[in-house]
Amino acid sequence: MNQVILKSFGEVIERLRERKGLTQVQLGKKCKLSQAVISRIEVGKTGTSIPILFKLSKGLGKNPDRIIYLLRSTISNKVKRKK
């Protein structure tokens, strides 16, 4: 399940970034994170922390609770598809 959470979180961040028309480099600069960190998050290779969640939410112009909501929806849809 942990891998599902990581991959889903990455998908949410990537989708929001692309909707804003940002590259990983541009988002990284807005968040004060490297492009490599953004990439690892988007592919689900690394988890995140509350401070990073807040940096990402600021860079994406979204409230952290909105990102968590989208994460929950993404996970819920994946679980429904498996049934």
C-alpha positions in Angstrom: 0.0 0.0 0.0 2.8 2.4 0.7 4.0 2.2 -2.9 0.4 3.0 -4.0 0.5 6.1 -1.8 3.9 7.2 -3.2 3.0 6.7 -6.8 -0.4 8.4 -6.3 1.1 11.4 -4.6 3.6 11.7 -7.5 0.8 11.5 -10.0 -1.1 14.3 -8.3 1.9 16.6 -8.1 2.8 15.9 -11.8 -0.8 16.5 -12.9 -1.0 19.8 -11.0 2.4 20.9 -12.3 1.4 20.2 -15.9 -1.9 22.0 -15.5 0.1 25.1 -14.3 2.3 24.8 -17.4 5.5 24.3 -15.3 8.5 22.2 -15.9 10.1 20.3 -13.1 12.9 22.8 -13.0 10.4 25.7 -12.8 8.4 24.1 -10.0 11.7 23.2 -8.2 12.7 26.9 -8.3 9.3 28.0 -7.0 9.5 25.4 -4.2 13.3 25.8 -3.5 13.7 22.1 -4.3 15.9 20.6 -6.9 14.6 19.2 -10.2 15.9 15.8 -9.1 13.7 15.9 -5.9 10.6 16.9 -8.0 11.3 14.0 -10.4 11.7 11.4 -7.6 8.5 12.6 -6.0 6.6 12.4 -9.3 7.7 8.9 -10.1 7.0 7.7 -6.6 10.6 6.9 -5.7 10.6 9.1 -2.6 8.1 10.1 0.0 7.5 13.6 1.3 7.3 15.4 4.5 4.9 18.1 5.8 7.5 20.9 5.1 7.9 19.6 1.5 4.1 19.3 1.1 3.8 22.9 2.1 6.6 24.0 -0.3 4.9 22.1 -3.2 1.5 23.5 -2.4 2.9 27.0 -2.4 4.7 26.4 -5.7 1.6 24.9 -7.3 -0.8 27.6 -5.8 -2.9 25.0 -4.1 -3.8 24.5 -0.4 -2.2 21.5 1.2 -5.6 20.1 2.0 -6.5 20.2 -1.7 -3.5 18.2 -2.5 -4.4 15.6 0.2 -7.9 15.5 -1.1 -6.7 14.8 -4.7 -4.3 12.1 -3.3 -7.2 10.4 -1.5 -9.4 10.5 -4.6 -6.5 9.1 -6.7 -5.9 6.2 -4.3 -9.7 5.6 -4.0 -10.0 5.3 -7.8 -7.1 2.9 -8.0 -8.6 0.7 -5.3 -12.0 0.7 -7.0 -10.3 -0.3 -10.3 -8.6 -3.3 -8.7 -11.9 -4.7 -7.4 
